[in-house]
Amino acid sequence: MVGSKQPTPVYLSPEEAESHCRAGASIFKFCSSEDGIRPDVVLVGIGVEVMFEVVAAAALLRQRCPELRVRVVNVTDLFVLENEGTHPHALKDEAFNNLFTEDRPIHFNYHGYVSELKSLLFGRPRLDRATINGYAEEGSTTTPFDMMLVNEVSRYHVAKAAVMGGAKWNDRVKIRQQELISEFDKDIAESRKYIVANRKDRDDTYDMPSFDSSTHVEHSCTFN
């Protein structure tokens, strides 16, 4: 079990969290497009901080590219990803496809090494549609968000992956693909420039993004 030492967002009610943890993975409907129905791309967060970046990316995409249909998934039990039959918790292929779709691009934002996740997913069908970013042993004693940037797990990197994946299924996104990627690349460069100049992250970096008035997100301690 991995637990954060700092206050972190609570995305679910106690009842929702219990169901989510029993399942090991589920759709975060509050930050998905239309509850995650018929997505162009699936964004997956595994880990406390990198999951926040996925949620932040979903908010960015809703603002800048509302035509992109995004499904956001959080995984708390890594063993659900293993190939069917290799672990008692492993999802059957039908359940795996219900969660991650049968054919849409999937982008994993992972708090560990990419090779770890690849080994867990090995054997699942049609994994050529999946991309993974994770810890790449980049960075040193720096700011929290700078670590996200240098390891390419920041909200801007997730948003770029979403646009590149979603453009394969959504023609309106395809038309805007280069424009959007350039915007996110500029965000990355400006964020690093600010951190170097000020030796800290922007004050609003970890403010919880707003999706709608019904979003019940608060800050507290949680495990993921």
C-alpha positions in Angstrom: 0.0 0.0 0.0 1.2 3.5 -0.9 0.0 6.4 1.2 0.7 10.1 1.0 2.1 12.0 3.9 0.4 15.2 2.8 -3.2 16.3 2.5 -4.5 15.2 -0.8 -7.8 15.5 -2.7 -10.7 13.2 -1.8 -12.6 12.5 -5.0 -15.3 10.1 -3.8 -17.8 9.8 -1.0 -17.1 7.1 1.6 -19.6 4.7 -0.1 -18.1 5.4 -3.5 -14.6 4.9 -2.2 -15.5 1.5 -0.7 -16.9 0.3 -4.0 -14.0 1.7 -5.9 -11.4 0.1 -3.7 -13.2 -3.3 -3.8 -13.3 -3.1 -7.6 -9.6 -2.1 -7.7 -10.3 0.4 -10.6 -13.2 2.4 -11.8 -14.3 5.4 -13.9 -14.1 8.9 -12.3 -17.3 10.2 -13.8 -17.1 13.7 -12.4 -14.1 14.5 -14.5 -15.0 12.4 -17.6 -16.9 13.6 -20.6 -20.6 12.7 -20.1 -19.7 10.2 -17.3 -17.1 8.6 -19.6 -19.6 7.2 -22.2 -18.2 6.6 -25.7 -14.8 8.2 -25.2 -12.2 9.1 -27.8 -9.4 8.4 -25.3 -9.0 6.8 -21.9 -6.7 8.5 -19.3 -5.6 6.3 -16.4 -4.0 7.5 -13.2 -2.2 5.1 -10.8 -0.8 6.9 -7.8 -1.8 9.9 -5.7 0.2 12.7 -7.3 0.0 11.4 -10.9 -3.7 10.8 -10.5 -4.1 14.5 -9.6 -2.3 15.4 -12.8 -4.7 13.3 -14.8 -7.7 15.1 -13.2 -6.0 18.4 -13.9 -5.4 17.4 -17.5 -9.1 16.5 -17.8 -10.0 19.9 -16.6 -7.6 21.6 -19.0 -9.0 19.6 -21.9 -12.5 20.5 -21.0 -11.6 24.1 -21.2 -9.4 24.0 -24.3 -10.7 21.1 -26.3 -14.3 20.4 -25.2 -14.9 18.4 -28.3 -12.5 15.7 -27.1 -14.4 12.9 -25.3 -12.4 11.7 -22.3 -12.8 8.8 -19.9 -10.8 9.1 -16.7 -10.0 5.9 -14.8 -8.3 5.5 -11.4 -6.6 2.2 -10.5 -5.9 1.3 -6.9 -5.2 -2.4 -7.3 -2.4 -3.0 -9.8 -3.3 -6.7 -10.0 -6.6 -6.0 -11.8 -4.5 -5.1 -14.8 -2.7 -8.5 -15.1 -3.7 -10.9 -17.8 -6.8 -12.9 -17.1 -6.0 -16.0 -15.0 -2.6 -14.8 -13.8 -3.8 -13.4 -10.5 -7.1 -13.8 -8.4 -7.7 -10.0 -8.8 -7.1 -9.9 -12.6 -10.0 -8.6 -14.6 -11.6 -10.9 -17.1 -11.0 -9.6 -20.7 -14.7 -8.5 -20.9 -14.4 -6.5 -17.7 -11.1 -5.0 -18.8 -12.7 -3.9 -22.1 -15.7 -2.5 -20.3 -13.4 -0.3 -18.2 -10.7 0.6 -20.8 -12.8 0.1 -24.0 -12.1 -2.4 -26.7 -10.3 -0.2 -29.2 -9.8 3.4 -27.9 -6.3 4.8 -27.1 -5.3 4.4 -23.5 -2.7 6.6 -21.7 -1.4 5.5 -18.3 0.1 8.0 -15.9 2.0 5.7 -13.5 3.8 6.5 -10.2 6.4 3.8 -10.8 8.7 2.5 -13.6 7.1 2.1 -17.0 8.6 -1.4 -17.3 6.7 -2.5 -14.2 3.3 -1.6 -15.7 4.2 -3.1 -19.1 4.9 -6.5 -17.3 1.6 -6.4 -15.6 -0.3 -5.6 -18.8 1.6 -8.2 -20.9 -0.8 -10.6 -22.6 -3.8 -8.2 -22.7 -5.1 -8.0 -26.3 -4.6 -4.8 -28.5 -2.1 -3.1 -26.2 -0.5 -1.4 -29.2 -3.1 1.4 -28.4 -1.6 2.0 -24.9 1.0 4.5 -24.0 2.6 4.8 -20.5 4.5 7.6 -18.8 6.1 6.9 -15.4 9.1 7.5 -13.3 12.1 8.0 -15.5 14.7 8.8 -12.8 14.8 12.4 -13.8 15.1 15.4 -11.5 16.8 16.0 -8.2 16.1 18.2 -5.2 13.6 20.4 -6.9 9.9 21.4 -6.7 7.1 18.8 -6.7 5.7 20.0 -10.0 9.1 20.2 -11.6 9.4 16.5 -10.9 6.2 15.9 -12.8 7.5 17.9 -15.7 10.9 16.3 -16.0 9.4 12.8 -15.7 6.7 13.7 -18.3 3.8 12.9 -16.0 2.5 16.4 -15.7 -1.0 17.5 -16.6 0.4 19.0 -19.8 2.0 15.8 -20.9 -1.2 13.9 -20.1 -3.2 16.4 -22.1 -0.8 16.0 -25.1 -1.2 12.3 -25.0 -4.9 12.6 -24.8 -5.0 14.9 -27.9 -2.7 12.6 -29.9 -4.7 9.6 -29.0 -8.1 11.2 -29.4 -7.2 12.7 -32.8 -7.3 9.1 -34.2 -11.0 8.9 -33.5 -12.2 12.5 -33.5 -11.8 14.5 -36.7 -12.5 17.8 -35.0 -9.6 17.1 -32.6 -7.4 16.0 -35.4 -7.8 19.4 -37.1 -6.7 21.2 -33.9 -4.0 18.6 -32.9 -0.9 20.6 -33.7 -2.3 23.8 -32.3 -3.2 22.1 -29.0 0.1 20.3 -28.7 2.0 23.6 -29.3 -0.1 25.2 -26.5 0.8 22.4 -24.0 4.4 22.5 -25.0 4.4 26.3 -24.3 2.8 25.6 -20.9 5.6 23.1 -20.1 8.3 25.6 -21.1 6.7 28.5 -19.1 6.2 26.3 -16.0 9.8 25.3 -16.0 10.9 28.9 -16.6 8.8 30.1 -13.6 10.2 27.3 -11.3 13.8 28.1 -12.2 13.2 31.9 -11.7 11.2 31.6 -8.5 12.5 28.4 -7.0 8.9 27.2 -6.3 5.8 26.1 -8.0 3.0 28.5 -8.9 0.8 29.1 -5.9 -2.3 27.6 -7.7 -0.6 24.5 -9.0 -2.4 22.2 -6.7 -5.7 23.9 -6.5 -8.5 21.4 -7.2 -9.9 22.2 -10.7 -13.6 22.8 -11.0 -15.7 20.7 -13.3 -19.3 21.5 -12.3 -21.3 22.5 -9.3 -22.0 18.9 -8.3 -18.4 17.9 -7.9 -17.9 16.8 -4.3 -14.1 17.1 -3.9 -12.5 18.2 -0.7 -9.0 18.1 0.7 -8.0 15.6 3.3 -5.7 12.7 3.8 -6.4 9.6 1.8 -4.6 6.5 0.5 -4.2 5.4 -3.1 
